[in-house]
Amino acid sequence: MRPQEAVERALSLSRADDCIVIADETSTANLRWAGNTLTTNGVTRSSRLTVIALRETAGGVAAGVVSRSAVGAGGIEELVRAAEADAAGNEPAEDAAPLVTEGPAGASGWDDDPAETGIGVFEGLAPALGEAFAAAQSADRRLYGFANHVLTSTFLGSSAGLRLRHDQPTGLLELNAKGAGGSAWAGVGTRDFTGVDVPALTADLARRLDWGERRVDLPAGRYETILPPSAVADLMIYLYWSAGAQDAHDGRTVFSAPGGGTRVGERLASLPVTLSSDPAAPGMESSPFVVAHASGRESSVFDNGLPLTATDWIRDGELTSLTQTRHSAARTGLPVTPAIDHLALVGPDGGATLEEMVARTERGLLLTCLWYIREVDPQSLLLTGLTRDGVYLVEDGEVVGAVNNFRFNESPVDLLSRIAEIGETTATLPREWSDYFTRAAMPALRVGDFNMSTVSQAS
């Protein structure tokens, strides 16, 4: 059964006062390699059907949500009844709101077959990888990594007449090189692997391994540090995930104002940076409407289908918005600004390239990426984590060697107030969060006193 048909069938079987149905059809293609040799490749397909049954009661509207994989035509009624039974046993939902009746303008394609990916998406990538393997072998280096492409078609229908469809391609490539100079990493996010420049990625890896052939031990301390776009993305994404309006309003987060309310309107950054999300960002397009499979503090099943538009979270250094539902917006008195699957940080025009920032560094550290990031204190959003795959010492504008890894302790919110320089914004792949978030554009940042709290033995 086609996913649209499953949605219509579930809606027709519903006995609830209102009903929302979401069908997700996903195909995945992947390549993996190790030691300069392709090891595995494959294609998988999966489907998920979610039924949200809404029951009117004297005290409000109760919601029941049940989601199952690989539901055939014969299993749809059982799924609908399970959602209705769940609603019957629940108290009225605090986030209850009228169903959305109109999605974003221009939404179309409801009747078309689900989009699919396959091994063919790597048609241009595979030969370039083969050449990279041969070059690495001749240089006594080894390449490891993987390429993954996921294409999900989402069909959303409701008893209020909503019929919306979105196709979401998500691709990424990660390369890790090992040699006498240690290890080095590079990664890129992509919609379809066109334009992925493997020679440029491997040339950067080779350069970093050359840097790593000279080793320098440094103690823990605060260092002038250049964070490349990938590391900045990991920190800003954690900030974004922590920017829920309801939690801030309830005094739980770094975005809570002393004495109550939120810090919206407060200046956070020392430079006029803007942190924003746009579902129509060129090359990083994401769903233009809310898709909520469950309700939580930052999502609401009642908001399914709500149009999404470009939103500034921080504008010219000032906190302007927090992620929230219609329910939390009513509580906070702020505009409705749901989360969007895209994030970009930009500074003033004319930001320098990473290479230009290195060239004007008297003495400092250049990072590759961060990993194992964990929250220490939600009230300040203090994070800890490790550096990975190359920390380099810069002296008089040149990289002079690789140093030991560190554990860091930093708050991305506090970091914004201490930015000394912001570079040009480029598309990047977050290393730590690439399983969950790939659509990011970030600049390199220079921070005069980045806190390397301890030396790490991690390699």
C-alpha positions as CSV (number, residue, x, y, z in Angstrom):
1,M,0.0,0.0,0.0
2,R,1.3,3.5,-0.9
3,P,1.9,5.7,2.1
4,Q,-0.8,8.3,1.0
5,E,-3.3,5.4,0.8
6,A,-2.3,4.3,4.3
7,V,-2.9,7.8,5.6
8,E,-6.3,8.0,3.9
9,R,-7.2,4.5,5.1
10,A,-6.3,5.3,8.7
11,L,-8.3,8.6,8.6
12,S,-11.4,6.8,7.2
13,L,-11.2,4.2,10.0
14,S,-10.8,6.7,12.8
15,R,-13.6,6.9,15.3
16,A,-11.9,9.7,17.3
17,D,-13.2,13.3,17.3
18,D,-10.1,14.3,15.3
19,C,-7.2,12.4,13.9
20,I,-3.7,13.1,12.4
21,V,-1.8,10.5,10.5
22,I,1.9,10.6,9.5
23,A,3.4,8.1,7.0
24,D,7.2,8.1,6.6
25,E,8.8,6.1,3.8
26,T,12.6,5.9,4.0
27,S,15.3,4.5,1.8
28,T,19.0,4.5,2.6
29,A,22.2,3.8,0.6
30,N,25.7,3.6,2.1
31,L,29.3,2.9,1.3
32,R,32.0,2.1,3.8
33,W,35.8,1.7,3.5
34,A,38.8,0.9,5.6
35,G,42.5,0.8,4.9
36,N,42.1,2.2,1.4
37,T,39.6,-0.5,0.5
38,L,35.9,-0.4,0.0
39,T,34.4,-2.9,2.5
40,T,30.6,-2.8,2.3
41,N,27.7,-1.1,0.5
42,G,24.0,-1.6,0.6
43,V,20.5,-0.2,0.4
44,T,17.7,-0.5,2.9
45,R,14.1,0.6,3.0
46,S,11.7,1.2,5.9
47,S,8.4,2.6,6.7
48,R,6.6,4.0,9.7
49,L,3.0,4.9,10.3
50,T,2.0,7.2,13.2
51,V,-1.7,7.7,14.2
52,I,-2.6,10.5,16.6
53,A,-6.1,10.1,18.0
54,L,-7.7,13.1,19.7
55,R,-10.7,12.7,22.1
56,E,-12.7,15.6,23.3
57,T,-13.5,15.6,27.1
58,A,-15.2,17.9,29.6
59,G,-11.7,19.1,30.6
60,G,-10.2,19.5,27.1
61,V,-8.7,17.2,24.5
62,A,-6.9,14.0,25.2
63,A,-4.3,12.7,22.7
64,G,-3.3,9.1,22.0
65,V,-0.2,8.4,19.9
66,V,0.9,5.1,18.5
67,S,3.7,4.6,15.9
68,R,4.7,1.3,14.3
69,S,7.0,0.2,11.5
70,A,6.2,-1.8,8.4
71,V,2.4,-1.6,8.9
72,G,0.6,-3.5,6.1
73,A,-3.0,-2.9,4.9
74,G,-4.3,-5.4,7.4
75,G,-2.6,-3.7,10.3
76,I,-3.9,-0.2,9.9
77,E,-7.2,-0.7,11.8
78,E,-5.4,-2.2,14.7
79,L,-3.0,0.7,14.8
80,V,-5.9,3.2,14.7
81,R,-7.7,1.4,17.5
82,A,-4.5,1.3,19.6
83,A,-4.2,5.1,19.3
84,E,-7.8,5.6,20.3
85,A,-7.4,3.3,23.3
86,D,-4.3,5.4,24.3
87,A,-6.3,8.6,24.0
88,A,-9.1,7.0,26.1
89,G,-6.7,6.4,29.0
90,N,-5.0,9.8,28.9
91,E,-5.9,13.1,30.7
92,P,-6.5,16.2,28.6
93,A,-3.4,17.4,26.9
94,E,-2.0,20.7,28.2
95,D,-0.8,21.6,24.7
96,A,-4.2,21.1,23.0
97,A,-4.9,23.5,20.2
98,P,-7.1,23.7,17.1
99,L,-5.8,21.5,14.3
100,V,-3.9,23.3,11.6
101,T,-6.1,23.6,8.5
102,E,-3.7,25.2,6.0
103,G,-0.1,24.3,5.4
104,P,2.6,26.3,3.6
105,A,1.9,27.8,0.2
106,G,3.0,25.8,-2.7
107,A,3.0,22.4,-1.0
108,S,2.3,19.7,-3.6
109,G,3.1,16.2,-4.8
110,W,0.7,14.4,-2.5
111,D,-0.3,11.8,-5.2
112,D,3.3,11.2,-6.4
113,D,5.2,8.0,-5.4
114,P,7.6,8.3,-2.5
115,A,11.1,9.4,-3.5
116,E,13.9,6.8,-3.3
117,T,17.6,6.7,-3.2
118,G,20.0,3.9,-4.2
119,I,23.6,3.1,-4.9
120,G,23.4,5.2,-8.0
121,V,23.6,8.3,-5.8
122,F,27.3,7.5,-5.4
123,E,28.0,7.3,-9.2
124,G,30.3,10.3,-9.2
125,L,31.7,9.7,-5.7
126,A,32.9,6.2,-6.1
127,P,35.5,6.8,-8.8
128,A,36.9,9.7,-6.9
129,L,37.3,7.6,-3.8
130,G,39.1,4.9,-5.8
131,E,41.7,7.5,-6.9
132,A,42.0,8.8,-3.4
133,F,42.6,5.2,-2.1
134,A,45.4,4.7,-4.6
135,A,47.0,8.1,-3.8
136,A,46.9,7.4,0.0
137,Q,48.4,3.9,-0.5
138,S,51.4,5.3,-2.4
139,A,51.9,7.9,0.3
140,D,51.8,5.2,3.1
141,R,48.6,6.6,4.4
142,R,45.3,4.9,5.1
143,L,41.8,6.2,4.5
144,Y,38.8,5.1,6.5
145,G,35.2,6.4,6.4
146,F,31.7,6.1,5.0
147,A,29.2,7.8,2.8
148,N,25.5,7.7,3.7
149,H,22.4,8.9,1.9
150,V,18.9,8.9,3.4
151,L,15.7,10.0,1.5
152,T,12.5,10.2,3.5
153,S,9.1,11.0,2.1
154,T,6.7,12.2,4.7
155,F,3.0,12.3,4.1
156,L,0.9,14.1,6.7
157,G,-3.0,14.1,6.7
158,S,-5.6,15.1,9.2
159,S,-9.3,15.0,9.7
160,A,-9.2,18.8,9.3
161,G,-8.5,18.3,5.7
162,L,-4.7,18.8,5.7
163,R,-2.7,16.9,3.1
164,L,1.0,17.7,3.1
165,R,4.1,15.9,1.7
166,H,7.8,16.6,2.0
167,D,10.8,14.7,0.6
168,Q,14.0,15.1,2.6
169,P,17.3,14.0,1.2
170,T,20.2,13.8,3.8
171,G,23.7,12.8,2.8
172,L,27.1,12.9,4.5
173,L,30.6,11.9,3.8
174,E,33.2,11.3,6.5
175,L,36.9,10.7,5.8
176,N,39.6,9.8,8.3
177,A,43.2,9.5,7.3
178,K,45.9,7.8,9.4
179,G,49.7,7.9,9.0
180,A,52.9,8.9,10.6
181,G,51.4,12.3,11.5
182,G,48.6,10.7,13.6
183,S,45.0,10.9,12.4
184,A,43.0,13.7,10.6
185,W,39.3,14.0,9.8
186,A,37.2,15.8,7.2
187,G,33.5,15.6,6.5
188,V,30.8,17.2,4.4
189,G,27.0,17.3,4.4
190,T,25.2,17.1,1.0
191,R,21.8,16.6,-0.5
192,D,22.9,14.3,-3.4
193,F,26.7,14.1,-3.5
194,T,27.0,16.4,-6.5
195,G,29.8,18.9,-5.9
196,V,31.5,16.8,-3.2
197,D,35.2,17.5,-3.8
198,V,37.1,14.4,-2.7
199,P,40.5,15.6,-3.9
200,A,40.2,18.8,-1.9
201,L,39.1,16.8,1.2
202,T,42.0,14.3,0.9
203,A,44.5,17.1,0.2
204,D,43.5,18.8,3.4
205,L,43.9,15.5,5.3
206,A,47.4,15.0,3.8
207,R,48.4,18.5,4.9
208,R,47.2,17.9,8.4
209,L,49.1,14.6,8.6
210,D,52.2,16.5,7.5
211,W,51.6,19.0,10.3
212,G,51.3,16.1,12.8
213,E,54.8,14.7,12.1
214,R,56.1,17.3,14.6
215,R,54.7,16.8,18.1
216,V,54.6,19.4,20.8
217,D,53.3,18.8,24.3
218,L,51.3,21.6,26.0
219,P,49.8,21.8,29.4
220,A,46.1,22.6,30.2
221,G,45.2,26.2,30.2
222,R,43.4,29.0,28.4
223,Y,44.6,29.4,24.8
224,E,43.8,31.7,21.9
225,T,42.0,29.1,19.8
226,I,40.6,29.0,16.2
227,L,37.6,26.8,16.1
228,P,36.8,25.6,12.5
229,P,33.2,25.6,11.2
230,S,32.6,21.9,12.2
231,A,33.5,22.5,15.8
232,V,31.5,25.7,15.9
233,A,28.5,23.8,14.5
234,D,28.6,21.2,17.3
235,L,28.6,24.0,19.9
236,M,25.9,26.1,18.3
237,I,23.6,23.1,17.7
238,Y,23.8,22.2,21.4
239,L,22.9,25.8,22.2
240,Y,20.0,25.6,19.7
241,W,18.7,22.3,21.2
242,S,18.8,24.0,24.6
243,A,16.8,27.0,23.5
244,G,13.3,25.8,24.4
245,A,11.0,28.7,25.4
246,Q,9.0,26.6,27.9
247,D,12.1,25.4,29.8
248,A,13.5,29.0,29.8
249,H,10.2,30.4,31.0
250,D,10.1,27.8,33.8
251,G,13.6,28.9,35.0
252,R,15.4,25.7,33.9
253,T,18.0,26.9,31.4
254,V,20.7,29.5,30.6
255,F,18.0,31.4,28.7
256,S,15.9,31.9,31.9
257,A,15.8,35.5,33.2
258,P,16.5,36.1,36.9
259,G,13.2,36.5,38.6
260,G,11.2,34.8,35.9
261,G,10.6,34.9,32.2
262,T,13.2,34.6,29.4
263,R,16.3,36.5,28.3
264,V,14.8,37.4,24.9
265,G,15.9,40.9,24.1
266,E,19.2,40.5,26.0
267,R,22.5,41.0,24.2
268,L,24.5,37.7,24.2
269,A,27.3,38.2,21.7
270,S,30.2,40.7,21.7
271,L,30.1,40.9,17.9
272,P,27.0,41.4,15.7
273,V,26.5,37.7,14.9
274,T,23.2,36.3,13.8
275,L,22.1,32.7,14.5
276,S,19.1,31.7,12.3
277,S,17.2,28.8,10.7
278,D,15.5,28.8,7.3
279,P,13.6,25.8,5.8
280,A,14.3,27.2,2.3
281,A,18.1,27.7,2.8
282,P,19.7,27.0,-0.7
283,G,21.2,23.5,-0.7
284,M,20.0,22.8,2.8
285,E,16.2,22.8,2.3
286,S,14.3,21.1,5.1
287,S,10.6,20.5,5.9
288,P,8.6,23.8,5.4
289,F,6.0,22.6,8.0
290,V,6.0,21.0,11.4
291,V,6.1,17.3,11.6
292,A,5.6,16.1,15.3
293,H,5.3,12.4,16.0
294,A,4.9,13.1,19.7
295,S,4.3,16.0,22.1
296,G,7.0,17.2,24.5
297,R,8.2,20.5,26.0
298,E,9.4,21.7,22.6
299,S,7.0,20.0,20.2
300,S,3.2,19.4,19.9
301,V,1.3,17.0,17.9
302,F,-1.4,19.7,17.6
303,D,1.0,21.8,15.6
304,N,1.4,19.2,12.8
305,G,1.3,21.0,9.4
306,L,2.1,24.5,10.9
307,P,4.0,26.4,8.3
308,L,7.7,27.2,9.1
309,T,9.4,30.4,8.0
310,A,13.0,31.8,8.4
311,T,13.6,32.7,12.0
312,D,16.4,34.6,13.7
313,W,17.3,33.2,17.1
314,I,20.0,35.7,17.7
315,R,20.1,38.8,15.6
316,D,23.1,41.2,15.6
317,G,24.2,39.6,18.9
318,E,20.8,39.9,20.7
319,L,18.6,37.0,21.7
320,T,15.4,37.4,19.7
321,S,13.6,34.0,19.7
322,L,13.4,30.6,21.4
323,T,12.0,27.4,20.0
324,Q,8.4,26.8,20.9
325,T,5.0,25.5,20.2
326,R,1.7,27.4,20.0
327,H,1.1,26.2,23.6
328,S,4.4,27.6,25.0
329,A,4.0,30.8,23.0
330,A,0.7,31.4,24.8
331,R,2.5,31.0,28.1
332,T,5.5,33.1,27.3
333,G,3.8,35.8,25.3
334,L,6.4,35.4,22.5
335,P,5.7,34.7,18.8
336,V,5.3,31.1,17.7
337,T,8.7,29.9,16.5
338,P,8.9,26.1,16.1
339,A,12.3,24.4,15.6
340,I,13.6,24.1,12.0
341,D,16.0,21.5,10.8
342,H,18.7,24.0,9.7
343,L,21.1,26.3,11.5
344,A,23.4,29.1,10.3
345,L,25.7,31.5,12.1
346,V,26.9,34.6,10.3
347,G,28.8,37.7,11.2
348,P,29.6,40.9,9.4
349,D,30.3,40.8,5.7
350,G,33.9,40.2,4.7
351,G,34.8,37.5,7.2
352,A,38.2,35.9,6.7
353,T,38.8,32.4,5.5
354,L,40.2,29.8,8.0
355,E,43.5,30.1,6.2
356,E,43.6,33.9,6.6
357,M,42.7,33.6,10.2
358,V,45.6,31.2,10.8
359,A,48.0,33.5,8.8
360,R,47.4,36.4,11.2
361,T,47.7,34.3,14.4
362,E,50.8,35.1,16.5
363,R,50.4,32.1,18.8
364,G,47.4,29.9,19.3
365,L,45.7,26.6,18.7
366,L,43.9,25.4,15.6
367,L,41.3,22.6,16.3
368,T,39.9,20.0,13.9
369,C,36.8,18.9,15.7
370,L,35.1,18.2,19.0
371,W,33.6,15.0,20.3
372,Y,32.0,13.3,23.3
373,I,30.3,16.6,24.2
374,R,28.2,16.4,27.4
375,E,26.3,19.0,29.4
376,V,27.7,19.8,32.9
377,D,25.3,22.6,34.0
378,P,22.1,23.6,32.2
379,Q,21.8,26.9,34.1
380,S,25.0,28.2,32.3
381,L,25.0,25.6,29.5
382,L,28.5,24.6,30.5
383,L,29.6,21.8,28.2
384,T,32.6,19.4,28.4
385,G,34.1,17.3,25.7
386,L,37.3,16.3,24.0
387,T,39.3,17.5,21.0
388,R,39.9,15.0,18.3
389,D,41.9,14.1,15.1
390,G,44.3,17.0,15.3
391,V,45.0,20.0,17.5
392,Y,47.7,22.2,15.9
393,L,50.0,24.8,17.2
394,V,50.2,28.1,15.2
395,E,53.1,30.4,15.6
396,D,53.8,33.6,13.6
397,G,51.0,32.7,11.1
398,E,52.1,29.1,10.4
399,V,51.2,25.7,11.7
400,V,54.4,24.4,13.4
401,G,53.1,21.0,14.7
402,A,50.5,19.0,16.4
403,V,49.9,19.1,20.1
404,N,48.2,16.7,22.6
405,N,44.5,16.5,22.9
406,F,42.5,18.3,25.6
407,R,39.3,18.1,27.5
408,F,37.5,21.4,27.3
409,N,35.0,23.1,29.5
410,E,33.0,25.9,27.8
411,S,29.5,27.3,27.5
412,P,28.5,28.2,23.9
413,V,26.4,31.1,25.3
414,D,29.4,32.5,27.2
415,L,31.6,31.8,24.2
416,L,29.5,34.2,22.1
417,S,30.4,37.1,24.4
418,R,34.1,36.3,24.0
419,I,34.5,36.0,20.2
420,A,37.5,37.9,19.1
421,E,37.0,37.3,15.3
422,I,34.3,35.6,13.2
423,G,35.3,34.2,9.8
424,E,33.3,33.6,6.6
425,T,30.3,31.3,6.9
426,T,30.5,28.1,4.9
427,A,28.4,24.9,4.8
428,T,29.8,22.4,7.3
429,L,29.2,19.0,8.8
430,P,29.0,18.8,12.6
431,R,31.3,15.9,13.7
432,E,29.5,15.1,17.0
433,W,25.9,15.5,15.9
434,S,26.0,14.3,12.3
435,D,23.7,11.4,13.2
436,Y,21.0,13.9,14.0
437,F,21.7,17.2,12.4
438,T,23.6,17.9,9.1
439,R,22.1,21.1,7.6
440,A,24.5,23.7,9.1
441,A,26.5,26.7,7.8
442,M,29.0,28.1,10.2
443,P,32.1,30.4,10.3
444,A,35.4,29.7,12.0
445,L,35.7,31.6,15.3
446,R,38.7,33.0,17.1
447,V,38.4,32.9,20.9
448,G,41.1,34.5,23.0
449,D,40.8,32.3,26.0
450,F,39.3,28.9,25.2
451,N,39.4,26.8,28.3
452,M,41.4,23.6,27.8
453,S,40.7,22.3,31.3
454,T,42.9,19.1,31.3
455,V,45.2,17.2,29.0
456,S,43.5,14.2,27.4
457,Q,45.2,10.9,26.4
458,A,42.6,10.4,23.7
459,S,44.0,10.0,20.2
